[in-house]
Amino acid sequence: MNIQALPMKRFIDHDGNLVSQLPSWADLSTLTGFYQDMVLTRTYDNKAVALQRTGKLGTYPSHLGAEAIGIAVGRALKASDVFVPYYRDMPAMWCRGIGMEKNLQYWGGDERGSDFAPEGSPFASRDLPFCVPIATQCTHAVGVAAALKIKGNHDAALVMCGDGGTSKGDFLESINCAGAWNIPLVFVVNNNQWAISVPRSLQCAAEFLSEKAKGAGIPGVTVDGNDVVSVFDAVFHSLERARKGKGATLIEAISYRLSDHTTADDASRYRNEDEVQTAWQYEPIRRLKAFLISQGAWDRDREQQWQAHCKEQVELAVERYLNLANQAPETGFDFLYESLPQELHPQRDQLINKAMRMQGGKHG
């Protein structure tokens, strides 16, 4: 089945042609900025995969093919909103002011990658860190949005998950609470067609995952996740609706996971290569670039200059990551509990002593 043939909200098709009149906010300067954002985060993604392959990064979940969703979400949120990400949300987090080196820290096994305070970003104190367990972040987002409603400050929360996450009870319970409590929360589902090796067709019998919103009594909308204009427009208006006290919305953004599930996966074992090659024809960066070129807003020279800039920025982030001092071994205890249980103190001391012996009596 050609997923792009499904009826969904779309402004720019896969050939870069307008199929609907652009919203008033979608001027060429804004769309050029979206394109540059997507190219930068894809450049980062390619580098992160290379770092994992060379042993300089742990297991890493590529966002290849989902750049339009992440950038649209990140740019639609206000500084006062709260973003609750899942593990494939580096583009949105980058838009929120979280440096690339922080993302590398996280996937490098350093919990300081979840500490956003040193960034000095206005978003850092409110956004939640990555959530790897499937759909549990949705329950966290319900609590956040309920708190925002109680405070009455007209802010909103936004939570993301994959299509596989919508099959979890955590997700269904969360949208049910969101509807019953009328809280300012936007759910965005990156429907990339694969929950690791399980295809969308085996996850849910409904034509659209957005139809799950009906049971929760909230609006559900399906957009072309490869069209950054349609994603931003839906997210922007849903957030505005939430801030005005009109409740939650479920947005399904249809995309395709062009990468393996993570660098620990081999997608060639369960999906057809012809399907992947077809999906590449609909990917988000190619189509927006074609549109901008047709409007005279982009050309080969600007592309080469921006590609060089992206490479430079990514390499600087990698250098900062690789030059970070290692954490002290006992932080494995220190960041696990708010207050370390008394029975674990001897184990912590043993670890410190062992580290000191291995380092010739030095520690830290």
C-alpha positions, -999 to +999 in steps of 0.1 A: +000+000+000+012+035-009+008+053+024+012+087+007-021+079-012-040+080+020-062+110+026-043+133+050-037+170+054-009+182+030+003+215+015+034+204-004+035+171-022+066+148-027+076+166-059+076+200-042+044+212-057+017+231-038-015+211-034-032+235-010-028+272-004-001+279+021-011+292+056-004+329+062+025+321+085+043+300+059+065+327+042+096+317+023+119+329+050+102+307+076+102+276+053+139+282+044+147+282+081+128+249+085+148+234+056+181+245+071+170+230+105+162+197+089+195+195+069+215+203+101+197+176+122+201+151+094+238+159+092+240+153+129+221+120+126+245+107+100+275+116+122+259+100+153+255+067+134+291+069+123+302+075+159+283+044+171+298+023+143+333+033+154+327+026+191+324+062+202+287+062+210+263+036+224+231+023+208+216+052+189+180+057+174+182+075+141+155+100+133+162+097+095+129+105+077+113+122+107+130+156+105+099+174+094+080+162+124+107+171+149+115+205+135+078+214+132+071+204+168+102+222+182+094+254+163+057+254+172+062+252+209+066+284+230+093+288+256+068+285+284+053+252+271+066+219+283+080+193+258+078+156+268+099+137+242+105+101+234+138+087+223+137+097+186+131+134+193+166+150+189+154+175+162+127+189+184+150+190+214+176+208+194+150+234+184+143+238+221+179+248+228+194+215+238+229+212+223+239+183+200+267+174+225+240+168+251+223+143+228+257+126+222+263+125+260+230+107+266+235+080+239+271+078+251+259+065+284+265+097+303+235+108+324+247+144+323+231+144+288+198+146+306+208+177+326+198+206+305+204+234+331+240+242+320+227+251+285+213+283+298+182+277+275+149+292+285+134+258+278+158+238+299+141+240+333+107+228+320+113+202+293+116+165+303+146+143+292+144+115+267+120+086+276+131+052+263+103+030+278+075+029+253+046+053+259+053+059+296+061+095+288+024+100+279+014+094+315+041+119+326+027+144+301-008+140+315+005+149+349+024+179+335-006+192+316-029+187+347-005+208+367-004+235+341-042+237+341-043+239+379-018+268+378-040+285+352-010+301+334-023+292+299+007+271+289+005+237+271+024+204+271+032+183+241+042+147+241+055+125+213+056+088+207+058+063+178+031+043+162+040+013+184+034+034+214-002+039+206-008+002+211+003+005+248-021+009+276-001+039+288-011+058+257-047+048+257-051+057+294-034+090+288-056+101+260-086+090+280-075+112+310-067+141+287-102+140+273-120+135+306-099+162+324-099+187+295-062+194+300-039+214+277-020+186+261-011+178+225-002+142+215+019+138+184+024+103+170+053+098+146+036+070+125+068+058+108+051+024+099+073+002+120+074-006+158+108-022+156+099-052+133+061-050+137+045-033+107+017-007+112-008-032+096-004-056+124-007-030+152-042-016+147-071-024+124-083+012+121-074+031+089-058+059+109-042+059+144-058+093+149-092+075+151-082+065+186-090+100+197-127+094+192-129+070+222-112+097+243-135+124+232-107+146+218-101+158+182-079+136+160-061+147+129-039+130+104-012+149+085+015+142+060+045+138+083+069+144+054+054+179+048+068+202+074+041+228+066+012+205+074+028+192+106+037+227+119+002+240+111-015+212+129+008+214+160+006+252+161-032+254+161-036+224+185-012+242+210-032+274+206-064+255+213-049+238+243-036+272+258-071+286+254-085+258+277-102+239+249-085+206+257-063+180+241-057+170+205-042+139+189-021+144+158-009+115+137+020+124+114+025+098+087+061+093+078+085+063+072+114+052+092+142+052+066+168+038+091+170+007+112+150+009+144+183+016+162+219+009+155+214-024+173+188-034+146+190-048+111+158-038+093+167-057+062+157-089+080+120-079+081+112-053+055+115-052+017+142-030+002+119-019-026+095-005+000+124+015+016+135+029-018+099+040-026+097+057+008+128+077-001+108+094-028+086+110-002+111+120+024+107+155+039+140+173+030+139+165-007+104+178-011+109+211+007+142+217-012+123+212-045+096+237-034+121+263-023+141+260-055+109+264-075+102+296-056+137+310-062+145+308-024+172+282-027+200+273-051+231+252-055+255+278-040+233+282-008+231+245-005+268+240-006+274+268+019+248+254+043+261+218+040+296+231+049+281+250+078+262+220+091+293+198+089+313+224+108+287+227+136+283+190+140+321+184+142+323+211+169+296+194+189+314+160+185+347+176+196+330+190+227+315+156+234+347+136+230+366+161+252+343+158+281+358+145+313+346+111+324+321+109+352+332+095+385+322+058+388+300+064+419+276+086+399+260+054+389+247+053+425+244+091+430+219+096+401+199+065+407+182+076+439+172+110+454+186+097+487+209+066+485+196+037+507+219+030+536+225-006+525+241+006+492+267+030+508+292+001+513+289-008+477+295+028+466+326+030+488+339-003+474+335+011+439+354+043+448+382+023+463+385+001+433+386+031+410+413+047+431+434+015+429+431+013+391+441+050+388+470+048+412+453+064+441+438+092+422+400+098+421+376+121+402 
